[in-house]
Amino acid sequence: QWCYPLHFIDFETSMAAIPFTKGKRPYQITAFQFSHHEMHEDGTVRHRDQWLLATPGRDPNFEFVRALKTALGRDQGSVFRWAAHENTVLNQLRTELLEAMEPPADRDELVTFIETITSRDGAAGPRNMVDLCDLSGRYFFHPLTNGSASLKKVLPALMQCSTTLRDLYSVQGYGPDSSLNLREPVAWWQLQDGVAADPYSLLPPLFDDIEADEQAALDESLPEELRDGGAAMVAYARLQAEDLPGEARESIERGLLRYCELDTLAMAMVVQAWRAWA
C-alpha cells in the first residue's frame, strides 16, 4: 500500500533541563534539525531536503514544522520514520502550537499538516508515517543485531547479508548528484578486515575532543527512542554558546548535517534491501 515517491525523515532534538530560549519549560522538546531522503519507484534515491537551525537564543520549533511541511508537501507519497520519536515530537509541537499565546499566522495549517502524518490517542492521519523500526522488529532477524531493531544495528547487519546493498554502494555512486552535503562520491559498502564496514564508521567524527566510546556511552544512557541522538544533543548545546568561534560552529553544523543525512539514507538502504528480497 506504499505510495511512491517514498519519503524518509529523521529528526534531531534537544530536551534541556535549563531551556536555551525564553518561555520554555524544563525538558520541553526543541526540534532543531531534520533530514529527508526520497525514493522513486525505479529505485532512485536522492537526498531531497535538510534543515538545521541552531542560532543561539532562537526557538526553531515552528520554523521546523513549516520547513517539514514544505519538504513533504510536494506530493502524497508515503512517509517513513524509524521508531516513535518523530511521531512523539510532532505531537508535542502540535500541542505547543495550540497552546501558544502568540501563535503564528499559519498555525491552523501547521496543525493540520501534523495531524495528517501522525497518530495520537488511537487515531491516525490519512498519511500517517510508517514505522520501519516496527517492521524490522517483526520481520528482520540477523545475529549481528543482537535482537535489537535499532537502525544502528540493523544497517550493519544488512550490509553483511544484502547483495543488493553491496552492488549499489560498493561503487562510488552516491555523491554530489544524490547528496546535499558530499562534494565527492563515496562508497558506503567497504570491506574492513574481511567484513562490510558499518557506514557510520566511515563518517568523520562529529567532535575532535570526544572519543567514540564516550559518545556511545552517552547514547546508551538515553531512553530507547532517543538513542543515537546523544551526540546531536551535545552538538546543539555547544552551538547555543554565544562565544563559540565561527570556524568551530561551522564544523559542528557540517557534522550534524552529514550524520542526519546518513540516518535517512540508512532508512532508504533498508527498504532497498527488503524490496530486493520481496
C-alpha positions in Angstrom: 0.0 0.0 0.0 3.0 2.3 0.0 2.7 5.3 -2.4 5.7 6.5 -4.3 7.8 8.5 -4.0 8.7 7.3 -0.6 9.9 9.9 2.0 12.3 9.0 4.8 12.6 11.5 7.6 14.8 11.8 10.7 14.7 14.5 13.4 17.4 15.7 15.8 16.0 17.3 19.0 17.1 18.6 22.4 15.3 18.5 25.8 17.4 20.6 28.1 16.7 20.9 31.9 17.5 24.6 31.6 16.0 25.7 28.3 18.0 27.6 25.8 15.2 30.0 24.8 12.8 32.2 26.8 9.4 30.9 27.6 10.3 27.2 27.5 9.6 24.6 30.2 12.4 22.3 31.6 12.8 19.3 29.3 10.4 20.8 26.6 11.2 19.5 23.2 13.3 21.6 20.8 13.3 20.3 17.2 16.3 21.9 15.5 17.1 19.6 12.5 15.7 17.2 10.0 16.9 15.2 7.0 14.7 13.9 4.1 15.5 11.3 1.5 13.2 10.4 -1.3 13.0 7.1 -3.2 11.2 6.7 -6.5 9.6 3.6 -7.9 12.5 2.9 -10.1 14.7 2.7 -7.0 16.4 6.1 -7.4 17.4 7.6 -4.1 18.0 11.3 -3.6 18.7 13.5 -0.5 15.9 15.9 -1.2 15.9 18.3 1.8 17.7 19.1 5.0 17.1 21.8 7.7 19.1 23.0 10.6 18.6 26.0 12.9 20.9 26.3 15.8 21.2 30.1 16.2 21.7 30.9 19.9 18.5 32.2 21.6 16.3 31.4 18.6 13.5 28.9 19.1 13.4 26.7 16.0 10.2 24.7 16.6 7.6 26.5 14.5 10.1 27.1 11.7 10.9 23.4 11.8 7.3 22.4 11.2 6.9 24.9 8.4 10.1 23.6 6.7 9.0 20.0 7.1 5.5 20.8 5.7 7.2 22.3 2.6 9.5 19.3 2.2 6.7 16.7 2.4 4.0 18.7 0.7 5.1 18.3 -2.9 3.1 15.0 -3.3 1.2 12.4 -1.3 4.0 9.8 -1.2 4.3 7.6 1.9 6.3 9.0 4.8 8.6 6.8 6.9 10.2 7.1 10.4 12.3 4.8 12.5 10.7 4.2 15.9 8.3 6.6 17.8 10.5 9.6 18.1 9.3 11.6 15.1 5.6 10.9 15.9 6.2 12.0 19.5 8.0 15.2 18.5 5.4 16.3 16.1 2.5 15.7 18.5 4.3 17.7 21.1 4.9 20.5 18.6 1.2 20.3 17.8 0.3 20.9 21.4 2.8 23.8 21.6 1.2 25.4 18.5 -2.3 25.0 20.0 -1.3 26.5 23.4 0.9 29.3 22.1 -0.1 32.7 23.5 1.1 34.4 20.3 0.6 31.7 17.6 2.0 32.1 14.1 -0.4 33.2 11.4 -0.3 29.8 9.8 -0.9 27.9 13.0 -4.0 26.1 11.7 -2.2 24.9 8.5 0.7 23.6 10.6 -1.5 21.8 13.0 -3.5 20.2 10.1 -0.2 19.1 8.5 0.9 17.4 11.7 -2.4 15.7 12.2 -2.2 14.4 8.6 1.0 12.4 9.1 0.9 11.4 12.8 -1.1 9.2 15.1 -2.4 10.1 18.6 -4.9 8.6 21.1 -5.6 5.6 18.8 -6.4 7.8 15.8 -4.2 8.1 12.7 -4.0 10.7 10.0 -4.6 9.8 6.3 -0.9 9.9 5.6 0.3 8.5 8.9 4.0 7.8 9.0 5.1 4.2 8.6 7.4 2.9 11.4 10.2 1.0 9.8 11.6 0.0 13.2 8.3 -1.8 14.0 8.5 -3.7 10.6 12.2 -4.5 11.3 11.4 -5.8 14.8 8.7 -8.1 13.4 10.2 -9.4 10.2 14.0 -9.0 10.0 16.2 -11.3 12.1 20.0 -11.4 11.9 22.6 -12.4 14.6 24.5 -9.2 14.2 21.5 -7.1 15.5 21.7 -9.0 18.9 17.9 -8.8 18.9 17.8 -5.1 18.5 15.7 -3.2 16.0 17.9 0.0 16.3 18.8 1.4 12.9 22.4 1.5 14.0 22.2 -2.3 14.5 20.0 -3.2 11.5 22.0 -1.3 8.9 25.4 -3.1 9.6 23.6 -6.4 9.6 22.1 -5.7 6.2 25.4 -4.6 4.8 26.7 -8.1 5.6 23.9 -10.1 4.0 22.4 -7.9 1.3 24.0 -8.4 -2.1 21.8 -5.5 -3.4 23.4 -3.1 -1.0 26.8 -4.4 -1.9 26.2 -3.9 -5.6 24.6 -0.5 -5.2 27.1 1.0 -2.7 30.4 -0.7 -3.3 30.9 1.7 -6.2 31.2 5.5 -5.6 27.7 6.1 -6.9 26.4 8.3 -4.1 27.8 11.8 -4.3 27.0 15.4 -5.3 24.2 14.3 -7.6 22.5 12.4 -4.8 23.6 14.3 -1.6 23.2 17.8 -0.3 26.5 17.5 1.7 29.0 15.4 -0.1 31.4 17.1 -2.5 33.0 13.8 -3.7 31.3 10.4 -4.4 31.6 7.9 -1.6 31.3 4.1 -1.5 29.2 3.2 1.6 29.9 -0.5 1.2 33.5 -1.2 2.1 35.4 -4.2 3.3 37.3 -3.8 6.6 39.1 -6.9 8.0 37.1 -9.1 5.6 33.7 -7.8 6.6 31.4 -5.0 5.4 32.1 -1.9 7.4 29.4 0.0 9.4 28.6 3.0 7.2 28.5 5.2 10.3 32.2 4.3 11.0 33.1 5.9 7.6 31.9 9.4 8.7 34.4 11.8 10.1 34.0 12.3 13.9 31.4 14.9 15.0 33.7 16.2 17.7 37.5 16.3 17.9 37.5 16.2 21.7 35.0 13.4 22.5 36.1 9.8 22.0 33.8 7.4 20.1 33.3 5.2 23.2 32.3 8.3 25.3 29.8 9.2 22.6 28.4 5.6 22.6 28.1 5.6 26.4 26.1 8.9 26.2 23.7 7.3 23.7 23.3 4.2 25.9 22.3 6.4 28.9 19.3 7.8 27.0 15.8 6.4 26.7 15.4 3.9 23.8 13.7 6.3 21.3 16.4 8.9 21.8 19.4 6.7 21.5 21.9 7.5 18.7 20.9 11.2 19.2 23.1 11.9 22.2 25.9 13.4 20.1 23.5 15.6 18.3 22.1 16.9 21.6 25.6 17.7 22.8 26.4 19.4 19.5 23.2 21.6 19.7 24.1 22.6 23.3 27.5 23.7 22.1 26.0 25.7 19.2 23.9 27.7 21.7 27.1 29.2 23.2 27.3 32.8 22.0 31.1 32.9 22.1 31.7 29.7 20.0 34.2 30.6 17.3 32.7 30.8 13.8 35.0 28.0 12.4 34.1 25.7 15.3 30.4 26.4 14.7 30.6 25.7 11.0 32.5 22.4 11.7 29.8 21.2 14.1 27.0 22.1 11.8 28.6 20.3 8.9 29.0 17.2 11.1 25.3 17.4 12.1 24.2 17.6 8.5 26.3 14.6 7.5 25.1 12.4 10.3 21.5 13.2 9.9 21.8 12.7 6.1 23.2 9.2 6.8 20.2 8.4 9.1 17.7 8.9 6.3 19.9 7.3 3.7 20.2 4.3 6.0 16.4 4.0 6.1 16.3 4.1 2.3 19.1 1.4 2.2 17.0 -0.8 4.5 14.0 -0.5 2.1 16.2 -1.2 -0.9 17.4 -4.4 0.7 13.9 -5.5 1.7 12.5 -4.7 -1.8 15.1 -6.8 -3.4 14.2 -9.8 -1.2 10.5 -9.2 -1.7 
